[in-house]
């Protein structure tokens, strides 16, 4: 008699043992007899014997004689693993499967609680903002996105009726929500830029709507863009770039300047024509 438990043995090894009897430690009480082409098993739910072809055995699964027994077994097992979770609005106790619960999952006992929760979104949002003077920054006091540095405001899928955002992940930038709550509309294709350059700030007076190009122009006008020696791809210093321009203005050829400063002629040409290090050439 061959005993097969929770994890059924490899079908190839079962084929190799045809004609012989072997005993394997039983884990779930399922038993089988080795034949030439099929195996007799005991159903995990009703203990009824049934036959299966060796090629149809799924390794690592409970054996069941029918789909009804499989569904009954899974339902009974699920009842023992359900958790009691509170309603996100009225705190009423609900039973839910733990596999469907995440840190940001919201549960509601009925549609009325869901609608009430969604209407309270502005109040829940502004209580996470440190509101100060009108001209001061209002920093976001809750979660901060590690990658972008902006505030992260989480809301349920039901809130999409009230917050028309293209949600990516479990949260959206807090300054975008602040702009929408103040103006009543927002274009998902445009950026919400800061005049104060403080990313956690949610003061709607410090926010304006613009394209990515507008955001980049604003960054360069304020001198916050990486250029010169602060750029990650910089190979020379600003003093060397200025010296290249001075030597070329004296009539020295690009090849001679490159040999003198240890640069390629193409690099010297790009500096002199202003394709790179334009600010150094103007100064």
WOQUI-V63524 format. One record per run of one state. SS is the DSSP state (~ for helix, > for strand, _ for the rest). FROM is the first residue (numbers start at 0). TO is the last residue. If there is no record, write none. Layout:
ss-><SS SS>
from-><FROM FROM>
to-><TO TO>
This chain:
ss-><_ > _ ~ _ > _ > _ > ~ _ ~ _ > _ > ~ _ ~ _ ~ _ > _ > _ > _ > _ ~ _ > ~ _ > _ > _ ~ > _ ~ _ ~ _ ~ _ ~ _ ~ _ ~ _>
from-><0 1 3 10 16 30 34 37 42 48 53 56 66 80 81 86 92 97 100 110 119 120 126 128 129 138 140 143 144 150 154 156 161 170 173 183 190 194 200 201 203 206 210 211 221 227 230 237 249 253 261 264 273 277 282>
to-><0 2 9 15 29 33 36 41 47 52 55 65 79 80 85 91 96 99 109 118 119 125 127 128 137 139 142 143 149 153 155 160 169 172 182 189 193 199 200 202 205 209 210 220 226 229 236 248 252 260 263 272 276 281 282>
